[in-house]
Amino acid sequence: MSTVSAVESAATVLDGKAVAAKVRAEVAARARAYHERFGRRPGLAVVQVGEDPASTVYVRNKRRSCEDVGIASFAHDLPAATGEAELLALVATLNRDPRVDGILMQMPLPKGLDASRIIDAIDPAKDVDGLHPTNAGLLLVGRPGLRACTPSGCMRLLAEARCDPAGKSAVVVGRSILVGKPMALLLLEANATVTIAHSRTTDLAATVRGADIVVAAVGRAHMIKGAWIKPGAVVLDVGTNKGADGKLTGDVEFEAARRVASAITPVPGGVGPMTIALLLSNTVDAALARAVH
């Protein structure tokens, strides 16, 4: 299956679904080898508090994906009225459970629950979202650890596009702990020269125009104009915004940007499928790391 598809313009549209399928096949082979060696499947506990409709869909997909690649999935669905002490007690139980290699706390949590406190309580060795301060710190200092899934997926897409970040100018628009900050650090680790832009950036257009690699992760539809894209740049659009017609759209003006970019991700079907694929990969990584220590 091809991981890129040509369009009428010079740009190549990066097929996130195809790349994610490759990653899943790799994960399935690694999970099978783990099972044969250690006598059990890698295990992922997925915790959902409340019944947010979007979260319910995401959780269902994650659990189905686990089974598809040979990862044991442990479901913990809690009512929205669950207290913080009860949720922390569950996290502590999962931290001790030898069958559980990864813990995924589905966000957002209901009001009244401190997401930071819950994430901090997860064993960093089981933090497959890569959000625990320990794992964020390991990334900062360039040491091995579990990496945030979406930025890791973006790096894999760059590799599939044969885009080596070394020596290139990269602009990350957005500074969240979920995408923006870890994305910038992964690009820096790959020897790119990195600028983090955000809502307070003066002359964002000029900043983006200088970039060989643009990662848009602000959550504002079409904020990054096609006219801002440097000819030949690689554009990764992390945004998922719902338009008035109910359709998903990205943070980048796709049609205008693809006329000048060398490669670009669509929304949907670009970065999105990579997130779950890298979550599965992180779970096997966590299982292997725990097995050898």
N, C-alpha and C positions, 0 to 999 in steps of 0.2 A: 504494500500500500504506500503510495507516495505521501510524503509529509509536507509537500508544498504544492501549490497549484498556480499556474500562470493565469494572469488576467490580461485584459486588453492593454493596460498600461505597462510601464516598465517594472512595476512592483511585482513581487511574489507574495501571494497570500499564504501565510504560515498556517497550516492545518493542525490546530491544537488537538483535535479529536484523533487524528492519525498518529501524532507524536505520543499522545497519552496512551494509545493502544500499544505502541512499542514499549513504553515504560511498564505498562501492566503486564505484558508478556514477560519482560525481564523480572518483574516482581514475582510472578507466578513460578518461574523457574527457581528463583532464590528461596521462595517460601517452601517449595517442594523439597529442595535440598536440605533446608533447615529441618523440616518434618522428618526426613529420612535419617538425619544425623542425631537429632535430639528427641525423637519420639513423640513430638507434639507440634501442632501448628503455632506459628506466631499469633499472638492474641491482641485484639484492639477492643477496649471498652469505650463505648460511645454513650455519653451522658447528655440527656436532654431534659431541661426543666421547663415545664409549661408546654403549651401547644401552639406556638407560633407557626402559622401555616408554611412559611418559607423554610423555617428550620426543620419542620417535619419532613418536607420533601428532601432537603439536603441530607438529613440523617438516614432516611430510607435508602437513598442512593449510596451513601457511604457503607451502610451495612450490606447492601446487595453487592457492592464492589468487593468488599472483603471476601465474601463467599466465592465470588468469581475467580479470585486469585489464590485461594487456599489459606486465607487468614481467618482465624476464629474470631467471631464478633460477639461481644457481650453487651447486651442492651440494658440500659438503665434509664427508664422513662419515669420522671418524677413530676408530681403535680406542681402547678405554678405557685402554690402556697408553701412549698418546701422552704424551711428556714435555713439560714446560713450554717448553723451548727450541724444540722442534719446533712447538708451537702458536704461540708468539710469532713464529717465522719465517713461518708461514702468514699471520698477521695482517699482518706487514710486507709480504708479497707482495700481499695484498688491498688494503692501503693504497695501493700503487703502481699497481694495475690500473685503467686508465682506464674499463673496462667496468663496474666495480663502484662504485655510488653509495652503497650501504648495506651494513653488515656486522652481522649478527645472530649473537651467540654464545649458543647455546642453553644455558640453565641448568636444573638444576645441573650443574657440571662434576664429573668424578670426583675422589675424594680424592687429595690430593697436588698438585693444580693450584690456584694462587692466583687466584681469580676477579677480585679487585681489580686485580691486576697485568695480567691479560689485558685487562680492560676499559680500563685506563689506556693500553694499547698501541694501541687502535683510534684511527684518525684521527677527531677530534671531528666533522669534516665528514661522516663516514660512520657516525657513531654513531646509528643510527636507533632504538635503544632509549632514547636520551636519558639514559643513565646515566653517561657520561664526566664527570669532575669539571669539565671546561670547560663542558659544556652545563648541568650542574647550577648552576654559578656564574653563567652567563648568565641562567638563570631567576631566580636570587636577586636579581640586580641589575636585572632587568626589561629585558634586551636580547634581541633575536631569537636563536633557536637551536633545536636539535632538542629537543622535549619528550618526556617519558616517555609511553608509549602509553596505558596504562590511565587515568592521570589526565586525559589529553587526551580520551579517550573519555567519561569522566565529565562533562567540561565540555560536550561535544557533547550528551550526554543531557539536561543541565540546559537547554540552549538549545532542544532539541526539546520539553521540558516547559514552555517559555515561562517558565522560572524565571531571572530576572535576579538574580545574587548581590549586586549593588550594594546596600549598606546592610543586608543581611541578616546574621544570626548563623549562622555555619557551624561545625560540630564535625566534625573528622576523627579517628576513633578508629583509631589505628595510626600509627607513626612510621618506617616503613621507607623506604629510599631508592627502592624500586620504586614505592610508591604514596603512603604517608602524607605524607612531606615535600614531594614535588613537588605533590601534590594541594592541600596547604595553601597553597603559594605561588601556584598558579594561581587559587585562590579569592581570595587576597589581591590578586592582580593584577586580578581582576574586581571589586575594591572591596567584598568581603565582610569582616566582622569575624570573624577565624578563631581558633578554639581547637584545639590539637592535644592529644588525650587519649590515654592509654595505660595499661599495666598498673599504673603507680604513681599514677594519678590518684585523688585522694580524692573519694569520692561521684560516681562516673561517672554514675549515674542522674540526678543533679541537673544535671550538665554537659550531658548529652544533652537533657534536658527543655527547656533554654533555646534549643535550636537550631532555626532555620528550615530549615537544610539539614544533613543527617546523612550522612556518608560512613563506612561501616563497613569497615575493612580490617585486621582483626586475625588472621583465620584460626582463629577459635574459634566453633563452631556455636552459633547462637542466643544469643550473648553479649549482644547488644543486645535488651532486652526491649521488647515492643510497648507496655507501660505507660509506657515512658520517652519515647515519641515525642510531641512537641508537636503538638496538633491543627493540621492543615494543613501540616505539614512535608513537605519532599521528602527521600526516603530513597534513597540509592545504596548498594547492598550489593555490595561487591567480593569478599566471602568465597566460597571454593569449598571446602567441607569434605565429606568422604565419610562418610556415616552408616553405621551397622551393616548397613543393608539394601543398601549399595552405591550409594545415590542421593546426588546432590550436594545440599547445603544451604548456605545463606548464614550470615553472621554475625548476621543480624537475625531475630527471630521474625516471619516474614512474615505469617502469617494475622492475628496480633494487631496488628501494625504497620499493615497496610493498612486497618484499620477506623478509624484516626485520621489517617493521612497523606493529603496531597493527591495525591501521586504516589510510586511506589516501584518499584524494579527487582526482578524475580524472579531466583532462582538455580535452575537455569540459565536462560539466555536473556535476561539483562539486560546487565550490564557486560561479561561475557566476550566476546561477539562483537565488541565495539567495539575490543578490544585489537589484534587482527589488522588490522582495518580502518584503524586509525590508524597501525599499522606500515607498511602499504602507502602511506598518505598521506605519512608521513615520508620514505619512499624517494623519492617523486616530488619532495618539497620539497628533499631533499638533492641530487638530480640537477639540479634547476633552479639551486640555489645554486652548485653546482660549475660549471655551464655558463656562468654570467654572471661568474664571477671569473677 
